[in-house]
Each structure stands twice: as C-alpha cells, then as structure tokens.
Amino acid sequence: MRGVGKVNVVGRNSFPQFPAHFVPCRPHLTAMFVKDYWENKPHIMRELRAVTSAHSLAVDHQRKVVKRTLGSGIVGSGGQTFTICGDLGVICGVYVVPDTGLSWTKDAMEEVVDRHKTNGRVPPYLYVDCGCCGSTSSTTSVAASWRSMFSVKLDAMHLMLRIGREMNAEHPRRKKFLSDLSQAIFIQHKGDLEALMEARAAARLVGPPTRTERYKFLRRVVGEPEAVAERMMIVLNAHRELDCQSRNQAKAAGLNVDDVTVADIAYPLISKRVMDVFQRQLIHVRNGCLSDDPQHLPYVCVGKLDFHSTGRILLHYQSLRGTSKVEAVHSVLDRTFYSQRGIGSEVFDARLGWWITGYNRRRYRALGFKVPPDSMSPKVFYYGFS
Ligand SMILES: [Zn+2]
C-alpha cells in the first residue's frame, strides 16, 4: 500500500492537448451527411412508395423553399416545389420543378399513380391549385392531363385566396367578406346538424354547438354549383351595398369621393379588379369545380362517441378535403428550411428526403398506425443492425 498516495494519484503529467484535426470540420460533416443519404436513398424511396391515399390526391406549387437553395442553376430562377399529398395530410412526394408546366410534373404524377395501381386502386379525386377546368393554362396543367383518371376539383381555399389577393389588405371589411364567402361556399351537413342538436338537447345543453363540436361532428358540404354561385353573389352584392353606403357617408361629410386612395374611408372593398377576379372564379363554381359529390363526401369517420353519456351516438369525422393539407405541409417545410441559405442541391435533396420520412412517420403515428421509431433509418429497418 506504500505506493498509493496523493502524490501517485494527482502527480501525473497532464493529458496532451486534444488534436484539433480530430474534430470534423463543417464540409466534412456535410460530405458524410450526403454520403449517408445516398446509401439510404433507395430505402427512403421505398418507404415513400408505400405511401398511398384512398379518397384523393392534392397537388400544389410553392416558391419559397427553392429560393433558399443554389438550385436556380439547375431549375432556373422560377423554380418551385411541387407537392403531392394524400388523405389526412401524408406526403406522397415533393419535387423541384422549373415552373407549373405539365411536362415537369408528369413523371412525378405517373409514379404516384403507378404506386396506387400496384397497391390496388387510384383515388377518385384530384384537388388542384390551378388549371382545374377550361382555363387558358389547362392544356399544360396537371389537371388537364389527369382529368380522365380523376374527378378534378379546385381547392376552395385557393379560390378564396385568388379573390383575397386582389383586395386591399388593410380594408376593415376584408376579413368579414372572406368569412362570409366561406360560409356561402360551405354549408353544414343537415343530417349531422340534426343529430348533434338532438344529442345536445338530450344532454340539456342550450345554445348553438361549440366550435369543437362543429369541428368533430359536422361535415361541411359544397352544394350544387348554381346554389353556391347564387349564395356567393348575395355576399358580393351585400358588400357592394356597404361600399356604396360608405361612399355616401363620405360624400355627406364633404369628403372627396372621386379620387380615393386605399387609405380613404370611401375606398371600395369590391374594386373593379376584385369584381373581375370574382367573375372568373364564378366560372369555376358553375363548372362544378368546387362542388362535392353527395355520395362521396370528402370525410372519413374516425370514431363514434357517446355524447355526454346520453346514449346518443355521434360520428367523429375528419376532413379529407383538398390542398389545405398541402398548405400545412408547405408551412412546416418552410419552417424547416427557414434558417438555411444557399444550400446545394445534394444537401437540399438529402434534407428533404429525411424530412419527408420523418413527417410521414409522425403523421401515421398520430393516426394510430405502427411505424418504425424516428431514430431508425429506413435502411436499418430493412436490413436490421448489421
Ligand atoms: Zn375550374
């Protein structure tokens, strides 16, 4: 025991400096990340190919994310991401295209259709952000090419966006107008409303249904084309009338009403440009681009609930509607790439590939499916840890 003591324990020479070259530099890490992606890519693609949809596909273009890459040399400065989503917001694919032309999206759509054919059946509906019917761009749009295979629908959110874009963003009545327009397009399902009101009466609840109840138990339907167009016109005329009243009030107050700017009280919400775009959207409504098929409403029943233990069973619905699901994907994708600037196409590919895998797994997990843990790569999942 003689040799053991303070001197022997702490009297050692200090450790040598940690060699700086042991710390991987940034380009090295990026290279490893890309190499790892290339090894995983076939398995990531296989996992993606397993993603299918039963009711509808939704397609949409977005500019934002591509702007953060150095991809303009490859796809040009007008590059966009083209996203195909399935029911309940799962991603069937995200592709970078030079513009909204058909030739770029054809391969992507063909692969997605082919994977559905392999797995059984192609979903009957296709929701689009542009080119739903006989507009000028229809000959080159995704919709025109796939009209024989799908019933093509224009997403109502996009229709309202087109009108909203033409309005003065600061106008005090803009929000009200868009909300009125939404209520004119979507109506509550009669049967669902009756069942809910009966259940509420049985539970001795008074007043209108709460927001949560509406969201869970009431389906919203886009009705017959002519009826929808008529309700939209009523909203438009009501707001034109209000514009007229504001103008008269301003006139009565001695203000100039002929040469108004957007800051003036007499500035109309329904300007000439709004009227023009509104008329163009009515064509889509009348062509039935918006209307739901009453036999196949875009909803899925995800459960049954005994309402407040009254014995009244209500069905819990989830919407399968349109490209608003793609908008949700775009917003998350945008946030993911927000801090990035000028990334190369290979790194972009790698990040996008991993991001889609993670997004879909989280989505499926939330829907109650069994999926591999996020930390397990598709390659390890296929081969095991070897
Ligand atoms: Zn249309």
Residues whose N, C-alpha, C, O or C-beta is under 5 A from the ligand:
A	BS01	ZN	C132 C133 H284 N287 C289
